[in-house]
Amino acid sequence: MHSHSGQFCPGHAKDELEDVVKHAIGLGYTTMGLTEHMPRTSLDDLYPEELDEPEASLAALAPRHTAYLEEAQRLRTLYGTQISLLIGFEGEWLRPAYQSLVKELAAHPAIDYFIGSLHHVNGVPIDYDKAYYARAMASVETVTNGTHTNGTSADAGEGEAADVETREERMYERYYDQQYEMLVALRPRVVGHFDLIRLMSADPGRDVRRWSGVWERIERNLAFVASYGGWLECNSSALRKGLAEPYPCRAISEKWLSLDGKFTLSDDSHGIAQLGTNYARALDFLSSLDVSTLWTLRREPQHEEGAAGKTKPGLTEVAVPLDEVRVVVSKWSS
């Protein structure tokens, strides 16, 4: 339910989208969500590899998205007897101003759903590299938000004297506050890599429940997603990037399940080589949580435009027994 190609995500991914789809068919995929990144609209939001010619890089983003939709629809028709292709995109919540663009993109009649993701804190990437992560953390220390002034509150310490633990606690709080802004504004069908903030943390495996302010925000966000029927993805890319558990981690997953929350399955692949990567480990993780069912969507023949972020008329929720997925995945290593 979460994938990218080098054709429409150059710099981050590899391979033509059609080749990715053909490989997925060869692996035994029966449903695949295509979710290329949405276009950004500001020079401030470009990544380092886009900065050689920033104006040209920015100008290429919207036409690339249009080309992606055309190609995705062509592939859905061409391979429709072999695989069910869902067409979506990954929404970027860099700041509230992106709300209108995400909704506009989601209203396109070809779009089935979108991933609601947060890759930034205060507009600074948190998963690009350690230098950007440090910049994002520094931005939290100097920005006043609705509840406290980071870097000057008593529990945050005095500026640079604040230890990494405290600084990251404030960073996590800010991440989940901005994630909440995104959730309330967009109500995405699928919430992407819920705890991405831990990827470049000093201690990605820490139990966040001991940070009361962070855990309260996590519980709030999960409760809101559950209230409108959204799903979390079990995203195996965390394992590919060296973490011990998928996104979200065990503590968050347990809380989500206590709310009767539903999981879909994602590899967050960026090309052929990453399709289905670590699915066996992700399935073991889900089994250890007593998850027996995963969820996807089926696109009905009469697909009509609907409200952004909600299941559109013509889409049906489909329960998939986890053991059925395991049977397919087990063949990859045999």
SULDA-V717512 format. One record per backbone hydrogen bond with DSSP energy under -1.0 kcal/mol. CO is the residue of the C=O (numbers start at 0). NH is the residue of the N-H. If there is no record, write none. Layout:
CO NH
CO NH
This chain:
1 267
2 34
4 8
8 11
8 12
13 5
14 5
14 6
15 19
16 20
17 21
18 22
19 23
20 24
21 25
22 26
23 28
29 83
31 85
33 87
35 89
41 44
42 45
46 49
47 50
52 56
53 57
54 58
55 59
57 60
59 63
60 64
61 65
62 66
63 67
64 68
65 69
66 70
67 71
68 72
69 73
70 74
71 75
72 76
73 77
74 78
78 81
78 82
83 31
85 33
86 111
88 114
89 37
90 116
94 97
95 98
97 101
98 102
99 103
100 104
101 105
102 106
104 107
107 110
113 189
114 90
115 191
116 92
118 125
120 123
123 120
128 132
129 133
130 134
131 135
132 136
133 137
134 138
135 139
136 140
142 149
147 144
148 151
148 152
150 158
157 160
158 161
162 166
163 167
164 168
165 169
166 170
167 171
168 172
169 173
170 174
171 175
172 176
173 177
174 178
175 179
176 180
177 181
178 182
179 183
180 184
181 185
182 186
188 230
189 115
190 232
192 195
194 197
195 198
197 200
202 205
206 209
207 210
210 214
211 215
212 216
213 217
214 218
215 219
216 220
217 221
218 222
219 223
220 224
221 225
222 226
223 227
224 229
230 190
231 263
233 265
234 237
234 246
235 238
235 239
236 240
237 242
238 241
246 234
248 252
249 253
250 254
251 255
252 256
253 257
255 258
255 260
256 259
261 231
262 294
263 233
265 235
268 3
269 13
270 273
271 274
273 276
275 278
277 281
278 282
279 283
280 284
281 285
282 286
283 287
285 290
286 289
291 321
293 319
295 317
297 315
300 302
306 309
311 314
312 303
313 299
315 297
317 295
319 293
320 323
320 324
321 325
322 326
323 327
324 328
325 329
328 331
